[in-house]
C-alpha cells in the first residue's frame, strides 16, 4: 500500500477549528486533517507531525468518518498543541510554499 496511514485506525478528536476539524495522536505524533475547498481541491489533507503527507477525497473506512460529529472534543490545550505546527497552513498548498490565492475557494 502506498500510504501506511490508510491502514491505521486513528481515534479522532474534534479540535473546534473550522479549517483543521479533527486531530488524533497516533504512536506519539499528531495527525491533523485539514478540510479543503472541495471540489476545487481534494477534500482533505493529512498532516503527520506537522508535515503534509497526502491529499484524499474519501477517508478510508477504518478512519471512522473524520467529518462525523461523534468524535470526542479535545480540550483547548490539547487542540492548541495538535494544531500548533499546522495553524499557518489554512490555504491549500501553503504548506508547500504555494498557497492557493483563488478568492472563490481559498480567499
C-alpha positions in Angstrom: 0.0 0.0 0.0 1.3 3.4 -0.9 0.4 5.2 2.3 0.7 3.2 5.6 -1.5 5.8 7.3 -4.5 4.4 5.4 -4.3 1.1 7.3 -4.3 2.7 10.8 -7.5 3.4 12.8 -6.9 6.9 14.4 -9.1 8.0 17.3 -10.1 11.4 16.0 -10.9 14.2 18.4 -12.7 17.4 17.5 -10.4 20.4 17.7 -13.1 23.2 17.4 -11.1 24.6 14.4 -13.1 25.1 11.2 -10.0 24.5 9.0 -8.5 21.6 11.0 -11.6 20.0 12.5 -10.0 16.8 13.8 -6.7 15.5 15.2 -5.5 12.2 16.6 -2.4 11.2 18.5 -1.0 8.1 16.7 2.1 6.4 18.1 3.1 9.6 19.9 2.7 12.1 17.0 -0.2 14.3 16.0 -2.2 13.6 12.9 -4.3 16.6 11.8 -6.8 16.7 8.9 -7.3 20.0 7.1 -10.6 20.3 5.2 -10.1 22.0 1.9 -12.3 23.8 -0.6 -13.8 20.9 -2.4 -14.2 20.4 -5.4 -11.5 22.9 -6.3 -9.0 21.0 -4.2 -9.0 17.5 -2.7 -11.4 17.3 0.3 -8.8 16.5 2.9 -5.0 17.0 3.5 -3.4 14.8 6.2 -0.5 16.3 8.2 1.6 14.0 10.4 3.8 15.6 13.0 3.3 19.0 11.3 4.3 17.7 7.8 2.0 17.2 4.8 1.6 13.5 3.9 -1.0 13.4 1.2 -4.4 14.6 0.0 -7.5 12.5 -0.3 -11.2 12.9 -1.2 -12.6 9.9 0.7 -11.4 8.8 4.1 -10.7 5.1 4.3 -13.3 3.1 6.2 -11.1 2.5 9.2 -10.8 6.3 9.8 -14.3 6.3 11.3 -15.7 9.3 9.3 -13.5 12.2 10.3 -16.3 14.7 9.4 -18.7 13.0 11.9 -19.8 14.8 15.0 -19.5 11.7 17.3 -15.8 12.2 18.0 -14.8 13.4 21.5 -14.0 17.0 21.8 -10.4 17.8 22.6 -9.6 20.3 25.3 -8.5 23.7 24.3 -4.9 23.0 25.5 -4.7 19.7 23.6 -6.2 21.2 20.4 -3.6 24.0 20.6 -0.8 21.5 20.9 -2.0 19.4 18.0 -2.6 22.4 15.7 0.5 24.5 16.6 2.6 23.1 13.7 -0.1 23.4 11.0 -2.0 26.5 12.1 -0.5 28.7 9.4 -1.4 26.2 6.6 -5.0 27.2 6.2 -4.8 27.8 2.4 -4.5 24.8 0.2 -0.8 24.4 -0.9 0.5 26.8 1.8 2.5 24.0 3.4 4.4 23.7 0.1 5.0 27.5 -0.2 2.4 27.7 -2.9 -0.8 28.8 -1.2 -4.0 28.9 -3.4 -4.8 32.6 -4.0 -8.1 32.0 -5.8 -10.7 34.2 -3.9 -13.5 31.8 -4.7 -12.0 28.7 -3.0 -9.3 29.9 -0.6 -9.7 33.6 -0.4 
